[in-house]
Amino acid sequence: MRSEKEMFDLLLSVAEKDERIRSVYMNGSRTNPNVQKDMFQDYDIVYVVTEISSFIKDKTWIRHFGELIMMQEPDKNTFGEAAELDVTKSYGFLMLFTDGNRIDLRFQTKEEMVEEYKEDKLTLPLMDKDNILPEIPQPTDIDYHVNIPTKEEFDSYTNNFWWCLQNVAKGIWRDQLPYAKLMFEYTTRESLDKMVCWWIGIQHDFKVSTGFLGKYFKKHLPESYWSMYEKTYSTANYEEFWESIFITCDLFRILSQTVADHFQYTYPIEDDNNMIEYLKQVRDLPSNAKDIF
């Protein structure tokens, strides 16, 4: 695999030689001083260019970066939905190369750069032929820190956690595995992960990022809590699924009560107790039951 230095030298060399490319800057984890570097980090690069269409029409420039395994052009991936493609301001290429390096390269006009450059605080200028990049402070991940929950947010997520578990339960009883699993992931886990973030935020005075989709949860949770979190994932076996549901409830309760105590919010213990009893009753129902209880 090419080293970070080799990749940066290549990215800047290509930009230096191409008159259409006037500036280069980088976003993403490689600009974040709080993220440990590893070989799977993308190179999130923006080329500020005089125009974009020629890069789309003739893609031979890609050869400068190496041999591709695969490429995606996300701006034209509409997944079948009707959408008008505007390539006059910005267009991206996601490229994975045979040595394992990945470059997420976006072409952007100067006008678009002026609109977006200061929006992401994880931004680092790399080249500026015409001195057009505005002055910005050193990169910081402050925009990605966990936010303090309002009482309304806390109440909404705790309510949704307990309410939506009935849907998971009936999906299991009906032997509707896709429905039950996706309902768990889209509602139950969403609420659990919010509570994990808030609990971690409290431990760090809300000056911490838990990463996209909770990728830093393991780093910030104590071993006992992480062990419980791991067990919230189950197989397609319904007995294991039920076990994971009750572990999820235990972990949610522990974290939620800590968050509630910290902010002097009220944890809905009555909903908790009632739903736990309901879930146990549904779990023990025979598959041919005619009445719920």
Buried (B, 14 or more C-beta within 10 A) or exposed (E): EBEBEEBBEBBBEBBEEBEBBBBBBBBBBBBBEEBEEEEEBBBBBBBBBEEBEEBBEEEEBBEEBBEEEEEEBEBEEEEEEEEEEEBEBBBBBBBBBEEEBBBBBBBBBBEBBBEBBEEBBBBBBBBEEEEEBEEBEEBBBEEBBBEEBEEEBBBBBBEBBBEBBBBBBBBBBEEEEEBBBEBBEEBBBBBBBBBBBBBBBBEEEBEBBBBEEBEBBEEBBEEEBBEBBEBBBBEEEBEEBBBBBBBBBBBBBBBBBBBBEBBEBEBBEEBBEEBBEBBEEBBEBEEEEEEEE
